Each structure stands twice: as C-alpha cells, then as structure tokens.
Amino acid sequence: GSLVVSAFGRVGRWIVNDAARFQAFYDQITLWLEGHGIAVAGAWSEAFSVGWMLRTAQTVTGRLNSTMSFWLVVLVYVFLGLLEVDDFGRKLKGMRNRIVGELLLRGSSMTAAKIRRYMLVRTAMSVITGLLVWAFARAVGLQLAEEWGFIAFSLNYIPFLGPLVATVFPTLFAMTQFGSW
C-alpha cells in the first residue's frame, strides 16, 4: 500500500513540476483542432485549461491517497477479524441447533474458499499486469515506469474502471512526455 501511495504521489508531483510540458501539449491539441476547422479557442479555454488539468490531477491523487489510507484501515480490520475465525467456528459448532450451525459453518467455509481463490487469481493477474506495464513503459523510455507498474497493479483490483484508468493515465503521460500523439 505504501508503494502504491508513493507511486501516485510521485506521478502527481511530476505532473505539477512539468506543467510547462502539459501547456505545450495543450497548445498542440488546440492548434491541431483549429487546423481541422474546429474552433475551440474560446469555449475550450474557458472550460478546459492546463490549470484545470493540474487541479484535477491534484484532486485525483489526493483522493487516491485518502482511498489508500482507507484501504489500510479496512485491511487492519480484516486482520483483526481473521484472528477470531477459529473462535467463531467454535461458536457455530456449539449452537443449540447443531444442524443450522453446521450448515452456516459449511456455507461460510465454501464462501471463504471461493473468495480466496478469486483473490489469488486477481492478485496473480494484477502482478502480471503491473509487470507488463512496467516492462513496456521501461522499453519505450517512459518516465516513472516503476510507478506506472505499481499503479497498474493496484488499479487492476478495481473491476472495469481500474484497468481503464491504468491505461489512460500513462498514455496521456507518454503523449506529454514525448510531445506527440
């Protein structure tokens, strides 16, 4: 968790420190759009600017930081709950209605096994995704390759939206770093 929070923080600081590069990329997009007959100078500059992008990036990284802190608290509660699993099993076995107790215990055990298997598969896929993103970013010379790998690893746990964000952010980052589409 600490590595993921650190990765988000480094990316956020990089974005803030290289605001000039984002401004140049923004100017390129505006010129390209105007060259193709799409007038965006007035409407777009009012609603969308580099300052807006920086504020949005700071807001997103701040919220992700607080989300990671929340996940850490949840993890502590999960560990505390796991310490009482055996005690809970004994209480279920000691219920007056033994049939219901056995049924609840068997159902809980089956559910736990399925959740463990899901988390094992999800973790393996997240590790593979993080390693592939890191390797690809490193191969093409993208700055902060390790951070993008950690971010891809962590966001892969969020279904649908996580992998999308883990793909879009480094892509935008690469476009600004290399100065072209």
Disulfide bonds with the S-S distance in Angstrom:
none
